[in-house]
Amino acid sequence: MAREGEPGSEKTFKLLGILDVQNIPCSRESILYGSLGSLAVGLGHFLATSRVRRSFDFGMGGFVLTTLGCWIYCRYNHAKLRIQQRIIQEGMRNKLLYEDEASVGDTHHVETPQHTKAALQVVG
């Protein structure tokens, strides 16, 4: 038997047996916002017209549009964040390479602006 702390004990929720809501980024939020959008649109249309079937249709349309809108927005921001992380990682990797080359190739001390400020304060 698997306990709570063991790796095999995690249960995943699959929507319609296809969409793994816990492991796919943005899926949980999109489904939740879609259901709220569906409720708001369907209930609002029902209160305005008192037509049950048409209100259900509007609610389903609200669910689809809200879910897709939230999904696209969230995935766009997620992709943008991953690109920024990749750029930062490459910059850090390049900085480490340049620092290693400078320390191995050059034996003289390279002054930074902080060193020059301290030297000017001592002299002046």
Secondary structure in CASP SS format (residue, H / E / C, confidence):
PFRMAT SS
TARGET T0000
AUTHOR 0000-0000-0000
METHOD secondary structure of the structure
MODEL  1
M C 1.00
A C 1.00
R C 1.00
E C 1.00
G C 1.00
E C 1.00
P H 1.00
G H 1.00
S H 1.00
E C 1.00
K C 1.00
T C 1.00
F C 1.00
K E 1.00
L E 1.00
L C 1.00
G C 1.00
I C 1.00
L E 1.00
D E 1.00
V C 1.00
Q C 1.00
N C 1.00
I C 1.00
P C 1.00
C C 1.00
S H 1.00
R H 1.00
E H 1.00
S H 1.00
I H 1.00
L H 1.00
Y H 1.00
G H 1.00
S H 1.00
L H 1.00
G H 1.00
S H 1.00
L H 1.00
A H 1.00
V H 1.00
G H 1.00
L H 1.00
G H 1.00
H H 1.00
F H 1.00
L H 1.00
A H 1.00
T H 1.00
S C 1.00
R C 1.00
V H 1.00
R H 1.00
R H 1.00
S H 1.00
F H 1.00
D H 1.00
F H 1.00
G H 1.00
M H 1.00
G H 1.00
G H 1.00
F H 1.00
V H 1.00
L H 1.00
T H 1.00
T H 1.00
L H 1.00
G H 1.00
C H 1.00
W H 1.00
I H 1.00
Y H 1.00
C H 1.00
R H 1.00
Y H 1.00
N H 1.00
H H 1.00
A H 1.00
K H 1.00
L H 1.00
R H 1.00
I H 1.00
Q H 1.00
Q H 1.00
R H 1.00
I H 1.00
I H 1.00
Q H 1.00
E H 1.00
G H 1.00
M H 1.00
R H 1.00
N H 1.00
K H 1.00
L H 1.00
L H 1.00
Y H 1.00
E H 1.00
D H 1.00
E H 1.00
A H 1.00
S H 1.00
V H 1.00
G H 1.00
D C 1.00
T C 1.00
H C 1.00
H C 1.00
V C 1.00
E C 1.00
T C 1.00
P H 1.00
Q H 1.00
H H 1.00
T H 1.00
K H 1.00
A H 1.00
A H 1.00
L H 1.00
Q H 1.00
V H 1.00
V H 1.00
G C 1.00
END
